[in-house]
C-alpha cells in the first residue's frame, strides 16, 4: 500500500528535498510550486468521492505566490476535502497563523526543521494508513492546471509523482 503525499512549496530546494526524502521512505509524492498548480484547486467542491481522499497527507508552506497555505487548506476543507493529516510549514510564524493552523488541525513545522522531526510526525500517523483507506484515483488522472506559455492548460495528464521501491 502506498501512502500518497501532496507537497506545496514555492521553494524548489525545499520541495525537491522533501519529495526525495518521502519517496525514499516509500511514499507516493506529488509536488506543486503553489496551490493553483494542482488542478483540484479549481474544483468548486471535492470530486474524490463520498469516502475517498485524493491524498493521505498534505504538506504545505504558508507563504507562496497566489495564495497563503492556510487559506488554501481552509478552502479545501470547505470544499469537502477529506485529507486528515496536514502539516503547515513556515519560517515566519505569527500568532494568528499559528492559531489558524491549530484550529484547522494542522501539524505545525518551523522552518528550518529537521527531517527527523518530519519523520517522527509521519511515524506517529503511519498507523492511520492501511489497505482499508480509500484513495481517489482522481489525483492520478486529472487536468494539469499548470498554465502554459500561451496561458492555456493541457488536457488530462498524470501528476508529477515520485516513488521509489525499497
C-alpha positions as a LaTeX table, in Angstrom:
\begin{tabular}{lrrr}
\hline
Residue & $x$ (\AA) & $y$ (\AA) & $z$ (\AA) \\
\hline
Unk1 & 0.00 & 0.00 & 0.00 \\
Unk2 & 1.32 & 3.43 & $-0.95$ \\
Unk3 & 0.66 & 6.47 & 1.17 \\
Unk4 & 0.05 & 9.47 & $-1.09$ \\
Unk5 & 1.52 & 12.87 & $-0.12$ \\
Unk6 & 0.92 & 16.26 & $-1.77$ \\
Unk7 & 3.64 & 18.87 & $-1.19$ \\
Unk8 & 3.02 & 22.59 & $-1.84$ \\
Unk9 & 6.04 & 24.90 & $-1.61$ \\
Unk10 & 7.35 & 27.56 & $-3.96$ \\
Unk11 & 10.93 & 26.98 & $-2.79$ \\
Unk12 & 12.35 & 24.45 & $-5.28$ \\
Unk13 & 15.06 & 23.23 & $-2.90$ \\
Unk14 & 12.67 & 22.54 & $-0.02$ \\
Unk15 & 10.04 & 20.95 & $-2.28$ \\
Unk16 & 12.58 & 18.75 & $-4.04$ \\
Unk17 & 14.31 & 17.74 & $-0.80$ \\
Unk18 & 11.01 & 16.79 & 0.84 \\
Unk19 & 9.93 & 14.93 & $-2.29$ \\
Unk20 & 13.16 & 12.96 & $-2.44$ \\
Unk21 & 13.09 & 12.11 & 1.26 \\
Unk22 & 9.45 & 10.99 & 1.19 \\
Unk23 & 9.99 & 8.92 & $-1.96$ \\
Unk24 & 12.94 & 7.20 & $-0.28$ \\
Unk25 & 10.63 & 6.42 & 2.64 \\
Unk26 & 8.20 & 4.74 & 0.22 \\
Unk27 & 5.59 & 7.49 & $-0.11$ \\
Unk28 & 3.95 & 8.34 & $-3.43$ \\
Unk29 & 4.63 & 12.07 & $-3.80$ \\
Unk30 & 3.01 & 14.79 & $-5.92$ \\
Unk31 & 4.62 & 18.20 & $-5.68$ \\
Unk32 & 3.39 & 21.66 & $-6.60$ \\
Unk33 & 5.12 & 25.06 & $-6.53$ \\
Unk34 & 1.87 & 26.70 & $-5.41$ \\
Unk35 & $-1.74$ & 25.65 & $-4.75$ \\
Unk36 & $-3.12$ & 26.69 & $-8.13$ \\
Unk37 & $-0.71$ & 24.33 & $-9.90$ \\
Unk38 & $-2.85$ & 21.45 & $-8.64$ \\
Unk39 & $-5.97$ & 21.17 & $-10.77$ \\
Unk40 & $-8.06$ & 20.13 & $-7.76$ \\
Unk41 & $-7.60$ & 23.72 & $-6.62$ \\
Unk42 & $-10.03$ & 24.87 & $-9.32$ \\
Unk43 & $-12.83$ & 22.46 & $-8.44$ \\
Unk44 & $-15.83$ & 24.06 & $-6.71$ \\
Unk45 & $-16.23$ & 21.02 & $-4.45$ \\
Unk46 & $-14.33$ & 17.86 & $-3.64$ \\
Unk47 & $-14.56$ & 15.42 & $-6.55$ \\
Unk48 & $-12.86$ & 12.47 & $-4.86$ \\
Unk49 & $-15.96$ & 10.56 & $-3.84$ \\
Unk50 & $-18.00$ & 10.30 & $-0.67$ \\
Unk51 & $-15.47$ & 8.27 & 1.32 \\
Unk52 & $-12.28$ & 8.88 & $-0.63$ \\
Unk53 & $-9.45$ & 11.39 & $-0.47$ \\
Unk54 & $-7.01$ & 12.50 & $-3.16$ \\
Unk55 & $-4.10$ & 12.07 & $-0.74$ \\
Unk56 & $-3.33$ & 10.78 & 2.73 \\
Unk57 & $-1.14$ & 13.72 & 3.70 \\
Unk58 & $-0.75$ & 17.35 & 2.61 \\
Unk59 & 2.40 & 19.30 & 3.48 \\
Unk60 & 2.23 & 22.98 & 2.59 \\
Unk61 & 4.20 & 26.16 & 3.06 \\
Unk62 & 2.34 & 29.24 & 4.24 \\
Unk63 & 3.95 & 31.98 & 2.16 \\
Unk64 & 3.51 & 31.13 & $-1.52$ \\
Unk65 & 2.64 & 33.18 & $-4.58$ \\
Unk66 & $-1.06$ & 33.39 & $-5.28$ \\
Unk67 & $-2.44$ & 32.10 & $-2.00$ \\
Unk68 & $-1.47$ & 31.67 & 1.62 \\
Unk69 & $-1.09$ & 27.98 & 2.53 \\
Unk70 & $-3.53$ & 28.26 & 5.45 \\
Unk71 & $-6.15$ & 29.90 & 3.23 \\
Unk72 & $-5.62$ & 27.10 & 0.71 \\
Unk73 & $-6.15$ & 24.42 & 3.38 \\
Unk74 & $-9.21$ & 26.20 & 4.77 \\
Unk75 & $-10.73$ & 26.47 & 1.28 \\
Unk76 & $-10.05$ & 22.80 & 0.54 \\
Unk77 & $-11.72$ & 21.76 & 3.80 \\
Unk78 & $-14.74$ & 23.94 & 2.98 \\
Unk79 & $-14.97$ & 22.19 & $-0.41$ \\
Unk80 & $-15.15$ & 18.84 & 1.38 \\
Unk81 & $-11.51$ & 17.71 & 1.22 \\
Unk82 & $-11.10$ & 14.53 & 3.25 \\
Unk83 & $-7.32$ & 14.58 & 3.79 \\
Unk84 & $-6.93$ & 14.01 & 7.53 \\
Unk85 & $-3.22$ & 14.70 & 8.00 \\
Unk86 & $-1.96$ & 18.17 & 7.11 \\
Unk87 & 1.34 & 19.80 & 8.03 \\
Unk88 & 1.93 & 23.50 & 7.53 \\
Unk89 & 5.46 & 24.90 & 7.47 \\
Unk90 & 6.85 & 28.40 & 7.73 \\
Unk91 & 9.98 & 30.24 & 8.80 \\
Unk92 & 7.91 & 33.27 & 9.71 \\
Unk93 & 5.09 & 32.12 & 12.03 \\
Unk94 & 2.90 & 34.81 & 13.56 \\
Unk95 & 0.40 & 34.17 & 16.37 \\
Unk96 & $-2.75$ & 34.47 & 14.18 \\
Unk97 & $-1.30$ & 31.94 & 11.71 \\
Unk98 & $-0.36$ & 29.53 & 14.49 \\
Unk99 & $-3.86$ & 29.78 & 15.93 \\
Unk100 & $-5.43$ & 29.20 & 12.50 \\
Unk101 & $-3.20$ & 26.17 & 11.85 \\
Unk102 & $-4.22$ & 24.65 & 15.18 \\
Unk103 & $-7.92$ & 25.40 & 14.52 \\
Unk104 & $-7.61$ & 23.55 & 11.21 \\
Unk105 & $-5.95$ & 20.59 & 12.96 \\
Unk106 & $-2.61$ & 21.01 & 11.20 \\
Unk107 & 0.80 & 19.86 & 12.35 \\
Unk108 & 3.00 & 22.97 & 12.65 \\
Unk109 & 6.56 & 22.86 & 11.33 \\
Unk110 & 9.02 & 25.70 & 11.91 \\
Unk111 & 11.48 & 26.25 & 9.05 \\
Unk112 & 14.20 & 25.26 & 9.07 \\
Unk113 & 13.09 & 21.94 & 10.53 \\
Unk114 & 14.91 & 18.68 & 10.87 \\
Unk115 & 13.94 & 15.84 & 8.55 \\
Unk116 & 13.90 & 13.76 & 11.76 \\
Unk117 & 11.07 & 15.94 & 13.13 \\
Unk118 & 9.08 & 15.33 & 9.94 \\
Unk119 & 9.87 & 11.59 & 10.08 \\
Unk120 & 8.73 & 11.42 & 13.72 \\
Unk121 & 5.39 & 13.03 & 12.80 \\
Unk122 & 4.97 & 10.70 & 9.83 \\
Unk123 & 5.79 & 7.67 & 12.01 \\
Unk124 & 3.24 & 8.84 & 14.58 \\
Unk125 & 0.43 & 8.89 & 12.00 \\
Unk126 & 1.54 & 5.85 & 9.96 \\
Unk127 & $-0.81$ & 3.55 & 11.88 \\
Unk128 & $-3.73$ & 5.54 & 10.41 \\
Unk129 & $-2.92$ & 4.21 & 6.94 \\
Unk130 & $-3.98$ & 0.75 & 5.96 \\
Unk131 & $-5.31$ & $-1.11$ & 2.98 \\
Unk132 & $-8.81$ & $-0.09$ & 4.06 \\
Unk133 & $-8.04$ & 3.58 & 3.26 \\
Unk134 & $-9.84$ & 4.52 & 0.12 \\
Unk135 & $-7.89$ & 6.91 & $-2.06$ \\
Unk136 & $-9.49$ & 8.50 & $-5.07$ \\
Unk137 & $-7.92$ & 7.82 & $-8.45$ \\
Unk138 & $-8.80$ & 11.39 & $-9.44$ \\
Unk139 & $-5.35$ & 12.54 & $-8.33$ \\
Unk140 & $-3.60$ & 10.27 & $-10.79$ \\
Unk141 & $-5.58$ & 11.30 & $-13.87$ \\
Unk142 & $-6.82$ & 14.86 & $-13.94$ \\
Unk143 & $-6.34$ & 18.12 & $-15.74$ \\
Unk144 & $-2.92$ & 19.62 & $-15.48$ \\
Unk145 & $-3.65$ & 23.11 & $-14.15$ \\
Unk146 & $-0.17$ & 24.49 & $-14.69$ \\
Unk147 & $-0.54$ & 27.43 & $-17.07$ \\
Unk148 & 1.45 & 27.08 & $-20.27$ \\
Unk149 & 3.24 & 29.91 & $-22.08$ \\
Unk150 & 0.10 & 30.61 & $-24.10$ \\
Unk151 & $-1.97$ & 30.82 & $-20.89$ \\
Unk152 & $-3.89$ & 27.62 & $-21.66$ \\
Unk153 & $-3.85$ & 24.37 & $-19.76$ \\
Unk154 & $-3.15$ & 20.98 & $-21.22$ \\
Unk155 & $-5.53$ & 18.02 & $-21.25$ \\
Unk156 & $-5.61$ & 15.02 & $-18.93$ \\
Unk157 & $-2.18$ & 14.04 & $-17.64$ \\
Unk158 & $-0.51$ & 12.30 & $-14.73$ \\
Unk159 & 0.53 & 14.40 & $-11.77$ \\
Unk160 & 4.23 & 14.84 & $-11.10$ \\
Unk161 & 4.66 & 11.79 & $-8.89$ \\
Unk162 & 7.79 & 10.31 & $-7.42$ \\
Unk163 & 8.05 & 6.82 & $-5.98$ \\
Unk164 & 10.91 & 4.51 & $-5.31$ \\
Unk165 & 10.75 & 0.86 & $-4.44$ \\
Unk166 & 12.83 & $-0.13$ & $-1.42$ \\
\hline
\end{tabular}
